């Protein structure tokens, strides 16, 4: 079974939500695949996971033996919208 967690860093999590997500990541660690999508770099996750130790533990779980793919910070949707507008004019 595969778990996909999207938009990490998009919404702030309360302590309970962050702890539950940490438990999911901990249970899955080294047993099954987890994919995490985020618009925020790891350095900004402390805004989502406001407890510093919990944030560090979550980043540790997510990055351990991970394949990290950085796609950049440019918005694909914004670029497409701007390109479509240029084509119309």
N, C-alpha and C positions, 0 to 999 in steps of 0.2 A: 504494500500500500504506500502511496506517495502523498505527502502533504505539501500543499502550496500555501504560503502565507504572503499575501500581497499588500502593498501599500504600507509597509512598516515605515514609520516615521511620518506618515500622513496625518494621523490623529494621535493626540495625546492619550495615553492609557493611565487610568488610575492605578494605584498600587495593587489592588486585587487583580485587575486585568493583566498587568505586567507579570505578576506572580503566576497566574494561570498559564500565560504564554511561555514563561520560563519552564514550567512543569512539562508542558507539551514538548518543548525542545529537548529537555533533559531526558524524557522518556524515549524519544526518538533517536537520540545521539548514538551514533555508531551502529544502529540497528536497521534503520530505514532511511529513505531519502526525504529530505526537506528542501524545498525551494523557497527562497525569500526574495521578494521584489521590493525595492525601496527607491524612492527618489532622493532620499537623504543619504549622504555618506555616513559611515560609522561614527565619525566625529560629531555628528549632529543627533545621534540616537539618544543622547542624554536629555534632549528636549521631549522625547516621547516616553522614555523610561526614566522618570525623574529621580529615582533612587540610584545614586551612583554605583553602589556595589552590585545591585541587581542589573543595571545596564551593562556593566563590565562582564558580568556572568553570562548574560544573554549574548553579547557580542562574541565572547569566548566560545560558547556552544555553537553558534552559527558559523563561525569561521574555522573551527578546528577541522582539519582534513577537508576543507571546502574547496570548491572550484568557484572562484569569485570572478564574475564577468562585469566589468564596468562599461557601461554604454555611453557615458558622458552625462553632462548636465543639461544639454539642450533638449527642449521639449519637441518630440516628433509631431505631436498634434499642432503646436504653434507653428512649426516650420511648414507643415502641410497647409494650414490655413493661410499663412502669408504667401506661399507659392500659388495657391488657388486664386487669391486676390490679385496677385501680379498678372496672372494669365488672363483675368477678366478685363483688366484695364489696358 
